[in-house]
Amino acid sequence: MPKLILSMDGLVLKEVILKKERTTIGRKADNDIQIDNLAISGHHAVIVCILNDAFMEDLNSTNGTYVNGQQVKKHVLKNHDVIELGKYRLKFLVDAAPSGMGSFDLIDTGTVNTIGRPEVGSLSGAERAQSSTQVFPPEALEQTGGVTPSELPAGAIQVLSGANAGRELALTKSLTTLGKPGTQVAVITRRPHGYYITHVEGASFPMVNGRTLDAQAHRLEDHDIIEIAGIKMEFFLRP
């Protein structure tokens, strides 16, 4: 189970097990993790957890939220990431996942079509990891109820462009992140009432059926065409 180690100036203050789906952080007493310091906003940030995967969002705080020294608005947390709120540090830790069941899935979907950029097949392993479009585990930004996820039709995406056109990825996890880190990242959330895509990272937003999305979660329909980081994919529901 993921946890946070809260510290300040190198002194560990407390350990927080992330048992809830949503864990709020802020100065006010109604937060799950209260940090009574004027540098911290009343409701500063929230962490959404699905099993060992976690997604952090800054709640428009005054002084911002930093992860590993970089200011972020939304961020998929990885083991040993350090969240910085003013002088306070929250180290994110997860138990080691069983072999073959890591927190992140990866599918090579080719590089962004840029003049002079090589295709994925011609890259070394290290270069491929940096330039390929990646698929990580999504957030659930709201409590779910009613129909259980197992009753949903099984969703999947098929890559339509790039070196791996034709490959399919089943959306079996609650949270699947698609994109190229540093360029454009989005998450597909499997909720009880359907599949939703939400923008996470990058100056440009993903497109669905040729229309640029906004910051709100967008429900996907069967055979929608998604474009993320220059790669086109088709979302579909299996019969």
Solvent accessible surface area in square Angstrom, and as a share of the most:
residue,aa,sasa,rsa
1,M,115,0.51
2,P,2,0.01
3,K,55,0.23
4,L,0,0.00
5,I,31,0.16
6,L,8,0.04
7,S,19,0.12
8,M,59,0.26
9,D,120,0.62
10,G,76,0.73
11,L,119,0.59
12,V,92,0.53
13,L,80,0.40
14,K,97,0.41
15,E,95,0.43
16,V,27,0.16
17,I,68,0.35
18,L,5,0.03
19,K,155,0.66
20,K,111,0.47
21,E,44,0.20
22,R,74,0.27
23,T,6,0.03
24,T,32,0.19
25,I,0,0.00
26,G,0,0.00
27,R,74,0.27
28,K,104,0.44
29,A,85,0.66
30,D,105,0.54
31,N,13,0.06
32,D,64,0.33
33,I,1,0.01
34,Q,87,0.39
35,I,5,0.03
36,D,117,0.61
37,N,51,0.26
38,L,164,0.82
39,A,35,0.27
40,I,1,0.00
41,S,19,0.12
42,G,12,0.12
43,H,77,0.34
44,H,1,0.00
45,A,0,0.00
46,V,2,0.01
47,I,0,0.00
48,V,2,0.01
49,C,11,0.06
50,I,27,0.14
51,L,160,0.80
52,N,48,0.25
53,D,22,0.11
54,A,1,0.01
55,F,0,0.00
56,M,0,0.00
57,E,39,0.18
58,D,8,0.04
59,L,59,0.30
60,N,130,0.66
61,S,16,0.10
62,T,122,0.71
63,N,78,0.40
64,G,4,0.04
65,T,0,0.00
66,Y,79,0.30
67,V,4,0.03
68,N,85,0.44
69,G,47,0.45
70,Q,128,0.57
71,Q,113,0.50
72,V,24,0.14
73,K,106,0.45
74,K,40,0.17
75,H,37,0.17
76,V,21,0.12
77,L,6,0.03
78,K,93,0.39
79,N,64,0.33
80,H,107,0.48
81,D,6,0.03
82,V,44,0.25
83,I,0,0.00
84,E,36,0.16
85,L,1,0.00
86,G,40,0.39
87,K,142,0.60
88,Y,27,0.10
89,R,89,0.33
90,L,0,0.00
91,K,78,0.33
92,F,2,0.01
93,L,36,0.18
94,V,25,0.14
95,D,85,0.44
96,A,101,0.79
97,A,40,0.31
98,P,97,0.61
99,S,119,0.77
100,G,81,0.78
101,M,136,0.61
102,G,39,0.37
103,S,33,0.21
104,F,72,0.30
105,D,56,0.29
106,L,100,0.50
107,I,7,0.04
108,D,21,0.11
109,T,0,0.00
110,G,0,0.00
111,T,3,0.02
112,V,34,0.20
113,N,117,0.60
114,T,69,0.40
115,I,180,0.91
116,G,77,0.74
117,R,95,0.35
118,P,61,0.39
119,E,88,0.40
120,V,4,0.02
121,G,63,0.60
122,S,84,0.54
123,L,24,0.12
124,S,59,0.38
125,G,59,0.56
126,A,75,0.58
127,E,86,0.39
128,R,80,0.29
129,A,49,0.38
130,Q,144,0.64
131,S,12,0.08
132,S,0,0.00
133,T,0,0.00
134,Q,32,0.14
135,V,1,0.00
136,F,26,0.11
137,P,2,0.01
138,P,0,0.00
139,E,0,0.00
140,A,7,0.05
141,L,47,0.24
142,E,72,0.32
143,Q,130,0.58
144,T,63,0.37
145,G,56,0.54
146,G,79,0.76
147,V,78,0.45
148,T,69,0.40
149,P,60,0.38
150,S,96,0.62
151,E,119,0.54
152,L,25,0.13
153,P,67,0.42
154,A,51,0.39
155,G,2,0.02
156,A,0,0.00
157,I,1,0.00
158,Q,50,0.22
159,V,1,0.01
160,L,73,0.37
161,S,31,0.20
162,G,32,0.31
163,A,56,0.43
164,N,28,0.14
165,A,59,0.45
166,G,44,0.43
167,R,112,0.41
168,E,86,0.38
169,L,35,0.17
170,A,47,0.36
171,L,3,0.02
172,T,99,0.58
173,K,67,0.28
174,S,45,0.29
175,L,2,0.01
176,T,9,0.05
177,T,0,0.00
178,L,0,0.00
179,G,0,0.00
180,K,19,0.08
181,P,62,0.39
182,G,67,0.65
183,T,63,0.36
184,Q,13,0.06
185,V,6,0.04
186,A,0,0.00
187,V,0,0.00
188,I,3,0.01
189,T,1,0.00
190,R,49,0.18
191,R,12,0.05
192,P,5,0.03
193,H,80,0.36
194,G,5,0.05
195,Y,5,0.02
196,Y,31,0.12
197,I,0,0.00
198,T,3,0.02
199,H,18,0.08
200,V,12,0.07
201,E,64,0.29
202,G,28,0.27
203,A,109,0.85
204,S,67,0.43
205,F,63,0.26
206,P,0,0.00
207,M,63,0.28
208,V,5,0.03
209,N,93,0.48
210,G,61,0.59
211,R,137,0.50
212,T,77,0.45
213,L,9,0.05
214,D,88,0.46
215,A,59,0.46
216,Q,127,0.56
217,A,41,0.32
218,H,48,0.21
219,R,115,0.42
220,L,7,0.04
221,E,99,0.44
222,D,61,0.32
223,H,114,0.51
224,D,11,0.06
225,I,58,0.30
226,I,0,0.00
227,E,53,0.24
228,I,0,0.00
229,A,6,0.05
230,G,28,0.27
231,I,1,0.00
232,K,94,0.40
233,M,1,0.00
234,E,34,0.15
235,F,2,0.01
236,F,32,0.14
237,L,58,0.29
238,R,92,0.33
239,P,181,1.14
